[in-house]
Amino acid sequence: MEQWKMSIITGVALIILALVFSLMRKGISIWMAIVIVLGVIDIIFGILRKKKEGM
C-alpha cells in the first residue's frame, strides 16, 4: 500500500481508538488528547505526501 494511504489510515485509527477509550472512561485524559493530536498530524502528513507525489 502506498505510504500516504497508510499514514491517513493510521491517523484515523488513532483518533477512533482515542475516542472509544475516552467514551469508555467517561472523560478525556491528557494522553487521549495527545493521541488525537498525533492522529490529526499523521493525517496531515499523509495528505501532504499525496500532494507531493501528485506533482
PDB file of N, CA, C and O in Angstrom:
ATOM      1  N   MET A   1       0.838  -1.170   0.000  1.00  0.00           N
ATOM      2  CA  MET A   1       0.000   0.000   0.000  1.00  0.00           C
ATOM      3  C   MET A   1       0.892   1.245   0.000  1.00  0.00           C
ATOM      4  O   MET A   1       1.989   1.252   0.559  1.00  0.00           O
ATOM      5  N   GLU A   2       0.391   2.275  -0.635  1.00  0.00           N
ATOM      6  CA  GLU A   2       1.175   3.497  -0.729  1.00  0.00           C
ATOM      7  C   GLU A   2       1.358   4.126   0.651  1.00  0.00           C
ATOM      8  O   GLU A   2       0.514   3.986   1.535  1.00  0.00           O
ATOM      9  N   GLN A   3       2.469   4.813   0.808  1.00  0.00           N
ATOM     10  CA  GLN A   3       2.837   5.377   2.112  1.00  0.00           C
ATOM     11  C   GLN A   3       1.827   6.406   2.604  1.00  0.00           C
ATOM     12  O   GLN A   3       1.520   6.443   3.795  1.00  0.00           O
ATOM     13  N   TRP A   4       1.306   7.244   1.707  1.00  0.00           N
ATOM     14  CA  TRP A   4       0.371   8.275   2.146  1.00  0.00           C
ATOM     15  C   TRP A   4      -0.949   7.665   2.605  1.00  0.00           C
ATOM     16  O   TRP A   4      -1.584   8.187   3.522  1.00  0.00           O
ATOM     17  N   LYS A   5      -1.368   6.568   1.978  1.00  0.00           N
ATOM     18  CA  LYS A   5      -2.611   5.905   2.398  1.00  0.00           C
ATOM     19  C   LYS A   5      -2.458   5.303   3.792  1.00  0.00           C
ATOM     20  O   LYS A   5      -3.364   5.393   4.620  1.00  0.00           O
ATOM     21  N   MET A   6      -1.297   4.688   4.040  1.00  0.00           N
ATOM     22  CA  MET A   6      -1.043   4.111   5.359  1.00  0.00           C
ATOM     23  C   MET A   6      -1.032   5.191   6.436  1.00  0.00           C
ATOM     24  O   MET A   6      -1.518   4.974   7.546  1.00  0.00           O
ATOM     25  N   SER A   7      -0.483   6.339   6.109  1.00  0.00           N
ATOM     26  CA  SER A   7      -0.422   7.438   7.057  1.00  0.00           C
ATOM     27  C   SER A   7      -1.822   7.934   7.413  1.00  0.00           C
ATOM     28  O   SER A   7      -2.110   8.190   8.583  1.00  0.00           O
ATOM     29  N   ILE A   8      -2.678   8.068   6.428  1.00  0.00           N
ATOM     30  CA  ILE A   8      -4.051   8.531   6.672  1.00  0.00           C
ATOM     31  C   ILE A   8      -4.832   7.479   7.452  1.00  0.00           C
ATOM     32  O   ILE A   8      -5.552   7.821   8.389  1.00  0.00           O
ATOM     33  N   ILE A   9      -4.703   6.214   7.085  1.00  0.00           N
ATOM     34  CA  ILE A   9      -5.416   5.140   7.789  1.00  0.00           C
ATOM     35  C   ILE A   9      -4.965   5.051   9.242  1.00  0.00           C
ATOM     36  O   ILE A   9      -5.784   4.873  10.143  1.00  0.00           O
ATOM     37  N   THR A  10      -3.659   5.174   9.465  1.00  0.00           N
ATOM     38  CA  THR A  10      -3.133   5.133  10.835  1.00  0.00           C
ATOM     39  C   THR A  10      -3.661   6.304  11.655  1.00  0.00           C
ATOM     40  O   THR A  10      -4.030   6.130  12.816  1.00  0.00           O
ATOM     41  N   GLY A  11      -3.699   7.478  11.071  1.00  0.00           N
ATOM     42  CA  GLY A  11      -4.220   8.654  11.773  1.00  0.00           C
ATOM     43  C   GLY A  11      -5.679   8.501  12.146  1.00  0.00           C
ATOM     44  O   GLY A  11      -6.076   8.837  13.262  1.00  0.00           O
ATOM     45  N   VAL A  12      -6.480   7.998  11.224  1.00  0.00           N
ATOM     46  CA  VAL A  12      -7.902   7.780  11.502  1.00  0.00           C
ATOM     47  C   VAL A  12      -8.075   6.729  12.600  1.00  0.00           C
ATOM     48  O   VAL A  12      -8.910   6.889  13.490  1.00  0.00           O
ATOM     49  N   ALA A  13      -7.291   5.662  12.535  1.00  0.00           N
ATOM     50  CA  ALA A  13      -7.385   4.612  13.553  1.00  0.00           C
ATOM     51  C   ALA A  13      -7.009   5.146  14.936  1.00  0.00           C
ATOM     52  O   ALA A  13      -7.653   4.806  15.928  1.00  0.00           O
ATOM     53  N   LEU A  14      -5.976   5.978  15.003  1.00  0.00           N
ATOM     54  CA  LEU A  14      -5.583   6.570  16.284  1.00  0.00           C
ATOM     55  C   LEU A  14      -6.696   7.428  16.870  1.00  0.00           C
ATOM     56  O   LEU A  14      -6.978   7.358  18.066  1.00  0.00           O
ATOM     57  N   ILE A  15      -7.322   8.231  16.032  1.00  0.00           N
ATOM     58  CA  ILE A  15      -8.405   9.100  16.507  1.00  0.00           C
ATOM     59  C   ILE A  15      -9.587   8.275  16.983  1.00  0.00           C
ATOM     60  O   ILE A  15     -10.151   8.559  18.039  1.00  0.00           O
ATOM     61  N   ILE A  16      -9.973   7.252  16.219  1.00  0.00           N
ATOM     62  CA  ILE A  16     -11.107   6.408  16.610  1.00  0.00           C
ATOM     63  C   ILE A  16     -10.824   5.691  17.923  1.00  0.00           C
ATOM     64  O   ILE A  16     -11.676   5.667  18.811  1.00  0.00           O
ATOM     65  N   LEU A  17      -9.639   5.107  18.055  1.00  0.00           N
ATOM     66  CA  LEU A  17      -9.297   4.408  19.302  1.00  0.00           C
ATOM     67  C   LEU A  17      -9.288   5.359  20.493  1.00  0.00           C
ATOM     68  O   LEU A  17      -9.783   5.007  21.564  1.00  0.00           O
ATOM     69  N   ALA A  18      -8.739   6.545  20.327  1.00  0.00           N
ATOM     70  CA  ALA A  18      -8.709   7.510  21.423  1.00  0.00           C
ATOM     71  C   ALA A  18     -10.121   7.918  21.832  1.00  0.00           C
ATOM     72  O   ALA A  18     -10.410   8.047  23.021  1.00  0.00           O
ATOM     73  N   LEU A  19     -11.000   8.122  20.852  1.00  0.00           N
ATOM     74  CA  LEU A  19     -12.381   8.495  21.175  1.00  0.00           C
ATOM     75  C   LEU A  19     -13.116   7.365  21.880  1.00  0.00           C
ATOM     76  O   LEU A  19     -13.875   7.606  22.818  1.00  0.00           O
ATOM     77  N   VAL A  20     -12.895   6.132  21.433  1.00  0.00           N
ATOM     78  CA  VAL A  20     -13.550   4.988  22.068  1.00  0.00           C
ATOM     79  C   VAL A  20     -13.090   4.837  23.515  1.00  0.00           C
ATOM     80  O   VAL A  20     -13.917   4.649  24.408  1.00  0.00           O
ATOM     81  N   PHE A  21     -11.790   4.916  23.757  1.00  0.00           N
ATOM     82  CA  PHE A  21     -11.284   4.801  25.117  1.00  0.00           C
ATOM     83  C   PHE A  21     -11.754   5.954  25.993  1.00  0.00           C
ATOM     84  O   PHE A  21     -12.019   5.765  27.180  1.00  0.00           O
ATOM     85  N   SER A  22     -11.858   7.152  25.413  1.00  0.00           N
ATOM     86  CA  SER A  22     -12.347   8.292  26.179  1.00  0.00           C
ATOM     87  C   SER A  22     -13.807   8.111  26.566  1.00  0.00           C
ATOM     88  O   SER A  22     -14.206   8.449  27.681  1.00  0.00           O
ATOM     89  N   LEU A  23     -14.597   7.581  25.654  1.00  0.00           N
ATOM     90  CA  LEU A  23     -16.010   7.327  25.958  1.00  0.00           C
ATOM     91  C   LEU A  23     -16.162   6.242  27.015  1.00  0.00           C
ATOM     92  O   LEU A  23     -17.042   6.323  27.872  1.00  0.00           O
ATOM     93  N   MET A  24     -15.312   5.236  26.955  1.00  0.00           N
ATOM     94  CA  MET A  24     -15.375   4.153  27.940  1.00  0.00           C
ATOM     95  C   MET A  24     -15.018   4.662  29.339  1.00  0.00           C
ATOM     96  O   MET A  24     -15.576   4.205  30.337  1.00  0.00           O
ATOM     97  N   ARG A  25     -14.089   5.606  29.398  1.00  0.00           N
ATOM     98  CA  ARG A  25     -13.654   6.135  30.699  1.00  0.00           C
ATOM     99  C   ARG A  25     -14.506   7.317  31.144  1.00  0.00           C
ATOM    100  O   ARG A  25     -14.293   7.858  32.229  1.00  0.00           O
ATOM    101  N   LYS A  26     -15.452   7.717  30.332  1.00  0.00           N
ATOM    102  CA  LYS A  26     -16.352   8.844  30.626  1.00  0.00           C
ATOM    103  C   LYS A  26     -15.604  10.169  30.810  1.00  0.00           C
ATOM    104  O   LYS A  26     -16.004  11.004  31.621  1.00  0.00           O
ATOM    105  N   GLY A  27     -14.557  10.351  30.083  1.00  0.00           N
ATOM    106  CA  GLY A  27     -13.809  11.604  30.131  1.00  0.00           C
ATOM    107  C   GLY A  27     -12.548  11.494  29.316  1.00  0.00           C
ATOM    108  O   GLY A  27     -12.039  10.402  29.065  1.00  0.00           O
ATOM    109  N   ILE A  28     -12.051  12.641  28.906  1.00  0.00           N
ATOM    110  CA  ILE A  28     -10.845  12.640  28.087  1.00  0.00           C
ATOM    111  C   ILE A  28      -9.653  12.992  28.976  1.00  0.00           C
ATOM    112  O   ILE A  28      -9.700  13.949  29.749  1.00  0.00           O
ATOM    113  N   SER A  29      -8.613  12.224  28.859  1.00  0.00           N
ATOM    114  CA  SER A  29      -7.398  12.490  29.621  1.00  0.00           C
ATOM    115  C   SER A  29      -6.394  13.198  28.716  1.00  0.00           C
ATOM    116  O   SER A  29      -6.592  13.297  27.505  1.00  0.00           O
ATOM    117  N   ILE A  30      -5.340  13.677  29.308  1.00  0.00           N
ATOM    118  CA  ILE A  30      -4.306  14.365  28.541  1.00  0.00           C
ATOM    119  C   ILE A  30      -3.665  13.418  27.529  1.00  0.00           C
ATOM    120  O   ILE A  30      -3.277  13.844  26.441  1.00  0.00           O
ATOM    121  N   TRP A  31      -3.552  12.139  27.881  1.00  0.00           N
ATOM    122  CA  TRP A  31      -2.933  11.162  26.972  1.00  0.00           C
ATOM    123  C   TRP A  31      -3.809  10.916  25.754  1.00  0.00           C
ATOM    124  O   TRP A  31      -3.304  10.778  24.640  1.00  0.00           O
ATOM    125  N   MET A  32      -5.122  10.860  25.963  1.00  0.00           N
ATOM    126  CA  MET A  32      -6.027  10.662  24.828  1.00  0.00           C
ATOM    127  C   MET A  32      -6.014  11.897  23.922  1.00  0.00           C
ATOM    128  O   MET A  32      -6.104  11.775  22.701  1.00  0.00           O
ATOM    129  N   ALA A  33      -5.903  13.081  24.523  1.00  0.00           N
ATOM    130  CA  ALA A  33      -5.815  14.309  23.728  1.00  0.00           C
ATOM    131  C   ALA A  33      -4.545  14.301  22.884  1.00  0.00           C
ATOM    132  O   ALA A  33      -4.558  14.716  21.726  1.00  0.00           O
ATOM    133  N   ILE A  34      -3.456  13.828  23.469  1.00  0.00           N
ATOM    134  CA  ILE A  34      -2.194  13.749  22.721  1.00  0.00           C
ATOM    135  C   ILE A  34      -2.315  12.753  21.567  1.00  0.00           C
ATOM    136  O   ILE A  34      -1.814  13.014  20.474  1.00  0.00           O
ATOM    137  N   VAL A  35      -2.972  11.623  21.797  1.00  0.00           N
ATOM    138  CA  VAL A  35      -3.156  10.625  20.739  1.00  0.00           C
ATOM    139  C   VAL A  35      -4.011  11.201  19.608  1.00  0.00           C
ATOM    140  O   VAL A  35      -3.724  10.966  18.434  1.00  0.00           O
ATOM    141  N   ILE A  36      -5.051  11.947  19.954  1.00  0.00           N
ATOM    142  CA  ILE A  36      -5.900  12.563  18.928  1.00  0.00           C
ATOM    143  C   ILE A  36      -5.088  13.570  18.114  1.00  0.00           C
ATOM    144  O   ILE A  36      -5.194  13.600  16.888  1.00  0.00           O
ATOM    145  N   VAL A  37      -4.285  14.386  18.778  1.00  0.00           N
ATOM    146  CA  VAL A  37      -3.451  15.363  18.068  1.00  0.00           C
ATOM    147  C   VAL A  37      -2.453  14.650  17.153  1.00  0.00           C
ATOM    148  O   VAL A  37      -2.235  15.083  16.022  1.00  0.00           O
ATOM    149  N   LEU A  38      -1.850  13.569  17.629  1.00  0.00           N
ATOM    150  CA  LEU A  38      -0.913  12.812  16.782  1.00  0.00           C
ATOM    151  C   LEU A  38      -1.634  12.204  15.575  1.00  0.00           C
ATOM    152  O   LEU A  38      -1.071  12.147  14.481  1.00  0.00           O
ATOM    153  N   GLY A  39      -2.871  11.752  15.768  1.00  0.00           N
ATOM    154  CA  GLY A  39      -3.644  11.227  14.644  1.00  0.00           C
ATOM    155  C   GLY A  39      -3.907  12.291  13.596  1.00  0.00           C
ATOM    156  O   GLY A  39      -3.795  12.035  12.397  1.00  0.00           O
ATOM    157  N   VAL A  40      -4.257  13.483  14.049  1.00  0.00           N
ATOM    158  CA  VAL A  40      -4.505  14.591  13.111  1.00  0.00           C
ATOM    159  C   VAL A  40      -3.221  14.957  12.367  1.00  0.00           C
ATOM    160  O   VAL A  40      -3.248  15.203  11.161  1.00  0.00           O
ATOM    161  N   ILE A  41      -2.107  14.991  13.081  1.00  0.00           N
ATOM    162  CA  ILE A  41      -0.824  15.295  12.442  1.00  0.00           C
ATOM    163  C   ILE A  41      -0.471  14.225  11.408  1.00  0.00           C
ATOM    164  O   ILE A  41       0.037  14.542  10.332  1.00  0.00           O
ATOM    165  N   ASP A  42      -0.740  12.967  11.734  1.00  0.00           N
ATOM    166  CA  ASP A  42      -0.461  11.867  10.800  1.00  0.00           C
ATOM    167  C   ASP A  42      -1.307  12.010   9.537  1.00  0.00           C
ATOM    168  O   ASP A  42      -0.813  11.785   8.432  1.00  0.00           O
ATOM    169  N   ILE A  43      -2.569  12.380   9.694  1.00  0.00           N
ATOM    170  CA  ILE A  43      -3.439  12.585   8.535  1.00  0.00           C
ATOM    171  C   ILE A  43      -2.922  13.743   7.683  1.00  0.00           C
ATOM    172  O   ILE A  43      -2.899  13.648   6.456  1.00  0.00           O
ATOM    173  N   ILE A  44      -2.509  14.830   8.324  1.00  0.00           N
ATOM    174  CA  ILE A  44      -1.986  15.983   7.577  1.00  0.00           C
ATOM    175  C   ILE A  44      -0.747  15.597   6.783  1.00  0.00           C
ATOM    176  O   ILE A  44      -0.616  15.973   5.618  1.00  0.00           O
ATOM    177  N   PHE A  45       0.170  14.846   7.405  1.00  0.00           N
ATOM    178  CA  PHE A  45       1.362  14.413   6.678  1.00  0.00           C
ATOM    179  C   PHE A  45       0.999  13.486   5.520  1.00  0.00           C
ATOM    180  O   PHE A  45       1.636  13.536   4.468  1.00  0.00           O
ATOM    181  N   GLY A  46      -0.014  12.644   5.699  1.00  0.00           N
ATOM    182  CA  GLY A  46      -0.452  11.786   4.614  1.00  0.00           C
ATOM    183  C   GLY A  46      -0.980  12.568   3.429  1.00  0.00           C
ATOM    184  O   GLY A  46      -0.691  12.246   2.276  1.00  0.00           O
ATOM    185  N   ILE A  47      -1.766  13.610   3.726  1.00  0.00           N
ATOM    186  CA  ILE A  47      -2.303  14.451   2.653  1.00  0.00           C
ATOM    187  C   ILE A  47      -1.175  15.201   1.952  1.00  0.00           C
ATOM    188  O   ILE A  47      -1.184  15.330   0.727  1.00  0.00           O
ATOM    189  N   LEU A  48      -0.208  15.694   2.719  1.00  0.00           N
ATOM    190  CA  LEU A  48       0.916  16.396   2.116  1.00  0.00           C
ATOM    191  C   LEU A  48       1.746  15.475   1.228  1.00  0.00           C
ATOM    192  O   LEU A  48       2.210  15.885   0.165  1.00  0.00           O
ATOM    193  N   ARG A  49       1.934  14.220   1.667  1.00  0.00           N
ATOM    194  CA  ARG A  49       2.667  13.254   0.830  1.00  0.00           C
ATOM    195  C   ARG A  49       1.928  12.975  -0.466  1.00  0.00           C
ATOM    196  O   ARG A  49       2.540  12.853  -1.527  1.00  0.00           O
ATOM    197  N   LYS A  50       0.601  12.875  -0.375  1.00  0.00           N
ATOM    198  CA  LYS A  50      -0.195  12.617  -1.582  1.00  0.00           C
ATOM    199  C   LYS A  50      -0.047  13.772  -2.558  1.00  0.00           C
ATOM    200  O   LYS A  50       0.130  13.559  -3.757  1.00  0.00           O
ATOM    201  N   LYS A  51      -0.118  14.989  -2.048  1.00  0.00           N
ATOM    202  CA  LYS A  51       0.030  16.153  -2.928  1.00  0.00           C
ATOM    203  C   LYS A  51       1.433  16.192  -3.535  1.00  0.00           C
ATOM    204  O   LYS A  51       1.592  16.555  -4.701  1.00  0.00           O
ATOM    205  N   LYS A  52       2.445  15.823  -2.757  1.00  0.00           N
ATOM    206  CA  LYS A  52       3.823  15.824  -3.241  1.00  0.00           C
ATOM    207  C   LYS A  52       4.017  14.780  -4.341  1.00  0.00           C
ATOM    208  O   LYS A  52       4.697  15.041  -5.333  1.00  0.00           O
ATOM    209  N   GLU A  53       3.416  13.589  -4.165  1.00  0.00           N
ATOM    210  CA  GLU A  53       3.527  12.545  -5.186  1.00  0.00           C
ATOM    211  C   GLU A  53       2.770  12.896  -6.439  1.00  0.00           C
ATOM    212  O   GLU A  53       3.155  12.495  -7.537  1.00  0.00           O
ATOM    213  N   GLY A  54       1.691  13.645  -6.284  1.00  0.00           N
ATOM    214  CA  GLY A  54       0.873  14.024  -7.439  1.00  0.00           C
ATOM    215  C   GLY A  54       1.540  15.037  -8.342  1.00  0.00           C
ATOM    216  O   GLY A  54       1.159  15.180  -9.504  1.00  0.00           O
ATOM    217  N   MET A  55       2.530  15.744  -7.824  1.00  0.00           N
ATOM    218  CA  MET A  55       3.199  16.770  -8.623  1.00  0.00           C
ATOM    219  C   MET A  55       4.159  16.189  -9.602  1.00  0.00           C
ATOM    220  O   MET A  55       4.801  16.926 -10.349  1.00  0.00           O
TER     221      MET A  55
END
